[in-house]
């Protein structure tokens, strides 16, 4: 059987041509078939492997590109974290300077309504910024933790700055309430302090300032406030009292005419009365008082436009 042969006869179209015979042993054909099958299998396997390798290579390129994009995004976020941290650091130093100037952190002033210092567990050594740019090996979780710290720090700074804003807003209103300008211009005939009474010649306390001027000269409000009294008051004649808030009140005596009425709000510079000679007076002048919590103060120490 191993030596069994097959003959292949090739007959040409031309009658004169020689007929050719090819003899093949059966085992050769079997070996050739097996070899062909092996070659086909190898080629098919190589093709399938190539397809998978090409697919993996494509996925690897996609993953590599995605990884590069994520690294670039992390780097950009890191730069933003560093910038935000630097900004908050500057805001913190500015906040501390403002508090030093305004004494807001002084507990005796009872004005420190919000947090003024970093919590002990969040404190870092001086000169070390906890929000530095992340390292290349830093994980997204570590970056997320830093962003959480930044968010908490931003909230704390917002509370602190809101407190400062409220303080300065209050100071603005207080400054607007301070009687810092002359109510009228003229000759100061009697200053604040002990003096000889022009009628009794006794030494008495003069609780205000007398400013002489022509009859009918305008008297203005030295600051914002609300009129709380307008009328006759004994030897002071026509009197006007303005409440400026913060315990500050001003009184105006011997007026010829009052231009405002009780309950009316006035602004600094508004004409409120005309200088006169009503009540116990030796001539046209304005008696001007400044009282803080009911205690008479020297009006000159409030006046800024000397």
Backbone torsions as a table, in degrees:
resi	resn	phi	psi	omega
1	UNK	NA	-36.2	-178.6
2	UNK	-66.9	-27.9	-177.4
3	UNK	-96.6	4.8	178.6
4	UNK	-61.5	138.0	-176.3
5	UNK	-121.0	161.2	174.0
6	UNK	-123.2	142.1	-179.0
7	UNK	-113.7	130.7	177.7
8	UNK	-107.2	115.8	-177.6
9	UNK	-102.2	126.6	178.9
10	UNK	-110.6	112.0	-179.2
11	UNK	-103.5	116.1	179.3
12	UNK	-74.0	163.0	179.9
13	UNK	-72.1	-29.6	-178.6
14	UNK	-79.4	133.3	-176.9
15	UNK	-67.7	-28.7	-176.7
16	UNK	-84.8	-11.3	-177.6
17	UNK	-75.1	152.6	-177.1
18	UNK	-79.4	135.8	177.0
19	UNK	-78.1	131.8	-176.9
20	UNK	-106.9	142.1	179.6
21	UNK	-125.5	133.7	178.2
22	UNK	-122.5	127.9	-176.8
23	UNK	-106.0	129.4	179.5
24	UNK	-126.8	133.2	174.8
25	UNK	-78.5	148.7	-176.9
26	UNK	-61.5	-36.5	-177.6
27	UNK	-67.9	-29.5	177.4
28	UNK	-66.2	-44.6	179.7
29	UNK	-61.7	-40.1	179.1
30	UNK	-63.8	-43.2	178.6
31	UNK	-63.5	-40.6	179.6
32	UNK	-64.1	-39.5	179.5
33	UNK	-65.1	-42.3	179.6
34	UNK	-64.8	-42.6	179.4
35	UNK	-62.6	-40.7	178.9
36	UNK	-63.2	-41.3	179.2
37	UNK	-63.0	-40.8	179.8
38	UNK	-65.6	-44.7	179.7
39	UNK	-61.2	-43.4	179.5
40	UNK	-61.8	-43.1	-179.9
41	UNK	-62.9	-42.4	179.7
42	UNK	-62.9	-44.0	180.0
43	UNK	-63.8	-43.7	179.2
44	UNK	-63.0	-43.9	178.9
45	UNK	-62.8	-40.9	178.2
46	UNK	-63.2	-38.1	178.7
47	UNK	-64.1	-46.0	179.0
48	UNK	-62.6	-43.7	179.0
49	UNK	-60.9	-40.2	179.3
50	UNK	-62.7	-41.1	179.1
51	UNK	-60.2	-45.8	-179.8
52	UNK	-66.9	-40.6	178.9
53	UNK	-63.4	-42.6	178.7
54	UNK	-62.6	-39.7	178.5
55	UNK	-64.8	-44.8	178.6
56	UNK	-62.5	-40.2	179.7
57	UNK	-63.0	-40.6	178.4
58	UNK	-64.2	-43.4	178.7
59	UNK	-64.9	-39.1	178.8
60	UNK	-63.6	-41.1	177.1
61	UNK	-62.9	-41.3	179.0
62	UNK	-64.0	-43.6	178.7
63	UNK	-65.2	-38.5	179.7
64	UNK	-65.0	-42.9	178.6
65	UNK	-64.7	-40.7	179.2
66	UNK	-65.4	-39.6	178.9
67	UNK	-63.5	-42.6	177.6
68	UNK	-62.9	-40.6	179.2
69	UNK	-64.4	-41.3	178.7
70	UNK	-65.4	-39.2	177.7
71	UNK	-62.6	-42.4	178.6
72	UNK	-63.7	-39.5	179.6
73	UNK	-66.4	-42.6	177.7
74	UNK	-62.4	-39.0	178.8
75	UNK	-64.1	-42.0	178.9
76	UNK	-64.6	-42.6	178.6
77	UNK	-64.0	-39.4	178.4
78	UNK	-60.9	-40.5	178.2
79	UNK	-64.8	-38.2	177.9
80	UNK	-66.1	-40.9	177.9
81	UNK	-60.8	-44.1	179.4
82	UNK	-62.5	-43.3	-179.6
83	UNK	-64.4	-44.6	179.3
84	UNK	-63.1	-41.2	179.0
85	UNK	-62.9	-42.0	177.8
86	UNK	-63.6	-40.5	179.1
87	UNK	-63.7	-45.9	179.3
88	UNK	-64.2	-33.9	177.9
89	UNK	-64.2	-43.8	177.9
90	UNK	-65.8	-40.3	178.0
91	UNK	-62.0	-40.3	178.9
92	UNK	-60.9	-45.5	179.9
93	UNK	-64.9	-39.8	179.2
94	UNK	-65.4	-40.0	178.0
95	UNK	-60.5	-43.8	-179.7
96	UNK	-65.2	-37.9	177.9
97	UNK	-64.2	-44.3	179.6
98	UNK	-62.4	-40.2	-179.8
99	UNK	-68.3	-33.5	176.5
100	UNK	-66.7	-39.4	-179.6
101	UNK	-68.1	-43.8	-174.8
102	UNK	-90.7	-5.0	-177.4
103	UNK	60.5	28.7	-179.6
104	UNK	-65.5	-25.4	-178.8
105	UNK	-87.5	1.2	178.4
106	UNK	-78.0	112.7	-175.9
107	UNK	-62.3	-23.7	-179.6
108	UNK	-69.6	-22.2	178.2
109	UNK	-81.9	-13.9	177.7
110	UNK	55.8	39.7	-179.0
111	UNK	-115.4	-6.6	-176.9
112	UNK	-81.0	83.0	-174.5
113	UNK	-81.4	-26.5	-177.0
114	UNK	-116.1	-179.6	-179.8
115	UNK	-66.5	132.8	-179.3
116	UNK	-113.8	-8.9	179.9
117	UNK	-136.7	154.4	177.2
118	UNK	-67.1	141.1	178.2
119	UNK	-58.6	142.2	-176.3
120	UNK	-53.1	-39.8	-176.6
121	UNK	-71.2	-16.4	-179.0
122	UNK	-101.3	0.6	-177.4
123	UNK	-73.1	146.1	178.0
124	UNK	-125.4	158.1	179.4
125	UNK	-56.2	146.9	-179.4
126	UNK	-57.6	136.3	178.0
127	UNK	86.3	-6.0	-179.9
128	UNK	-102.5	123.0	179.5
129	UNK	-93.7	117.1	-177.5
130	UNK	-71.4	-8.6	-175.4
131	UNK	-111.3	41.7	179.6
132	UNK	-72.5	164.5	-178.3
133	UNK	-60.4	133.6	-178.9
134	UNK	-63.4	149.3	175.6
135	UNK	-76.0	163.1	-177.9
136	UNK	-61.3	-31.4	-177.1
137	UNK	-87.7	-0.4	-176.0
138	UNK	-71.1	138.4	-175.8
139	UNK	-83.1	157.9	175.9
140	UNK	-57.5	-32.6	179.0
141	UNK	-63.8	-42.2	178.6
142	UNK	-63.1	-39.4	178.1
143	UNK	-66.0	-38.8	177.7
144	UNK	-63.3	-39.3	177.7
145	UNK	-62.4	-40.3	178.9
146	UNK	-65.9	-38.6	177.9
147	UNK	-65.2	-37.4	176.6
148	UNK	-62.6	-41.9	178.0
149	UNK	-63.9	-40.4	177.8
150	UNK	-61.1	-43.4	-179.8
151	UNK	-61.6	-44.8	179.3
152	UNK	-64.1	-40.6	179.4
153	UNK	-65.8	-38.8	179.0
154	UNK	-63.7	-40.4	178.2
155	UNK	-63.1	-43.6	179.5
156	UNK	-62.4	-43.4	179.8
157	UNK	-65.3	-37.6	178.5
158	UNK	-62.1	-44.0	178.3
159	UNK	-61.5	-43.1	-179.0
160	UNK	-64.6	-43.6	-179.0
161	UNK	-70.1	-31.5	175.0
162	UNK	-63.8	-38.3	176.8
163	UNK	-63.3	-44.6	178.5
164	UNK	-63.0	-40.7	178.9
165	UNK	-60.8	-44.5	179.1
166	UNK	-62.0	-39.9	-179.9
167	UNK	-63.7	-48.1	-178.3
168	UNK	-69.1	-31.5	175.4
169	UNK	-63.4	-43.2	178.1
170	UNK	-63.8	-40.2	178.2
171	UNK	-63.9	-37.0	178.9
172	UNK	-62.5	-44.3	178.6
173	UNK	-65.3	-37.9	-179.8
174	UNK	-66.5	-41.9	179.0
175	UNK	-63.2	-36.9	177.6
176	UNK	-67.5	-20.1	-178.0
177	UNK	-93.0	-11.4	-179.3
178	UNK	-77.6	126.9	179.9
179	UNK	-73.2	81.6	-168.6
180	UNK	-98.3	2.7	177.9
181	UNK	-125.9	160.4	178.6
182	UNK	-67.0	134.6	176.8
183	UNK	-70.8	-25.8	174.5
184	UNK	-161.1	159.3	-179.9
185	UNK	-103.6	138.9	179.4
186	UNK	174.7	-161.9	-178.2
187	UNK	-95.3	122.9	178.5
188	UNK	-78.0	106.0	-176.9
189	UNK	-87.6	-21.3	178.8
190	UNK	-151.7	124.2	-177.0
191	UNK	-92.4	178.7	178.2
192	UNK	-71.9	137.5	177.1
193	UNK	128.9	-172.1	-179.3
194	UNK	-73.2	135.4	179.9
195	UNK	-148.4	172.2	173.4
196	UNK	-84.3	125.6	178.7
197	UNK	-65.1	128.4	-177.0
198	UNK	-64.6	-16.2	-179.0
199	UNK	-101.6	-39.3	-175.7
200	UNK	-105.3	-12.8	-178.0
201	UNK	62.4	19.3	176.6
202	UNK	-94.7	152.8	178.3
203	UNK	-79.7	117.5	-178.4
204	UNK	-134.2	162.6	178.4
205	UNK	-82.0	125.6	175.7
206	UNK	-98.0	111.8	-170.5
207	UNK	-81.0	2.7	-178.2
208	UNK	-146.8	-149.2	-178.1
209	UNK	-136.3	133.7	177.8
210	UNK	-101.1	125.7	-178.9
211	UNK	-119.8	111.3	-178.1
212	UNK	-82.3	149.1	178.9
213	UNK	-172.4	175.7	-179.8
214	UNK	-67.4	146.5	178.8
215	UNK	-59.3	130.2	178.7
216	UNK	91.4	2.1	177.6
217	UNK	-65.2	142.5	-176.9
218	UNK	-68.3	141.6	173.6
219	UNK	-116.3	128.4	-177.2
220	UNK	-112.3	159.5	175.9
221	UNK	-76.5	128.2	-177.9
222	UNK	-78.5	-6.5	177.8
223	UNK	-168.0	173.4	178.9
224	UNK	-69.3	150.0	178.2
225	UNK	176.7	-168.6	-179.4
226	UNK	-130.5	132.1	178.8
227	UNK	-70.1	124.9	-179.4
228	UNK	-112.5	-13.5	177.6
229	UNK	-155.4	140.1	175.0
230	UNK	-151.1	113.6	-179.4
231	UNK	168.7	-170.9	-180.0
232	UNK	-81.4	141.6	179.1
233	UNK	-146.1	85.1	174.5
234	UNK	50.6	-130.3	-176.5
235	UNK	-70.7	-9.9	178.7
236	UNK	-84.9	-5.1	178.6
237	UNK	65.9	-139.1	176.6
238	UNK	-70.6	121.6	-176.0
239	UNK	-121.5	144.1	175.6
240	UNK	-128.8	135.1	177.9
241	UNK	-125.5	130.3	179.2
242	UNK	-119.6	130.7	175.4
243	UNK	-95.6	120.5	-177.3
244	UNK	-100.8	3.8	-178.1
245	UNK	83.0	170.1	180.0
246	UNK	57.6	27.5	178.3
247	UNK	79.1	7.7	-176.2
248	UNK	-100.1	127.7	174.5
249	UNK	-132.2	148.7	174.7
250	UNK	-122.0	145.3	-179.4
251	UNK	-123.6	141.9	-177.7
252	UNK	-130.6	120.6	-177.3
253	UNK	-118.4	165.8	178.2
254	UNK	65.2	28.2	-176.0
255	UNK	-73.3	145.2	174.8
256	UNK	-78.8	-45.6	-179.2
257	UNK	-143.7	142.2	175.3
258	UNK	-105.2	129.0	-174.6
259	UNK	-96.4	-7.4	-178.1
260	UNK	-125.8	167.7	-178.6
261	UNK	-127.4	163.5	-177.7
262	UNK	-58.1	137.8	-179.6
263	UNK	91.9	-12.2	-178.2
264	UNK	-80.4	138.7	176.4
265	UNK	-89.6	137.5	-177.7
266	UNK	-124.8	155.9	177.2
267	UNK	-113.4	155.9	177.1
268	UNK	-56.1	129.9	178.4
269	UNK	96.5	-10.9	179.4
270	UNK	-72.2	136.2	175.9
271	UNK	-70.5	120.6	-175.9
272	UNK	-111.4	-19.1	-177.5
273	UNK	-166.0	175.3	175.0
274	UNK	-120.4	137.3	-178.1
275	UNK	-62.8	139.7	-176.7
276	UNK	-146.4	-158.0	-173.9
277	UNK	-141.8	31.0	-177.1
278	UNK	-81.2	159.9	179.8
279	UNK	76.8	-157.5	-179.6
280	UNK	-83.3	96.7	-173.9
281	UNK	-143.7	144.3	179.9
282	UNK	-94.9	-1.3	179.7
283	UNK	171.8	167.6	-178.8
284	UNK	-59.6	120.7	176.2
285	UNK	-164.4	166.6	176.1
286	UNK	-109.1	125.1	169.8
287	UNK	-91.9	119.0	-172.6
288	UNK	-121.8	126.3	179.7
289	UNK	-124.5	149.2	169.6
290	UNK	-124.5	122.9	179.1
291	UNK	-120.8	134.1	177.7
292	UNK	-116.3	116.2	-175.8
293	UNK	54.0	39.0	176.3
294	UNK	83.6	-4.9	-178.1
295	UNK	-101.8	127.9	-178.9
296	UNK	-66.2	135.1	178.9
297	UNK	-122.4	157.2	176.3
298	UNK	-67.9	115.8	-178.3
299	UNK	-58.6	-27.4	-176.4
300	UNK	-63.5	-28.8	-175.5
301	UNK	-74.8	-9.9	176.4
302	UNK	-98.2	-21.9	-172.6
303	UNK	-78.7	127.1	-177.6
304	UNK	-106.4	-14.5	-173.9
305	UNK	-101.1	37.9	175.6
306	UNK	-62.8	NA	NA
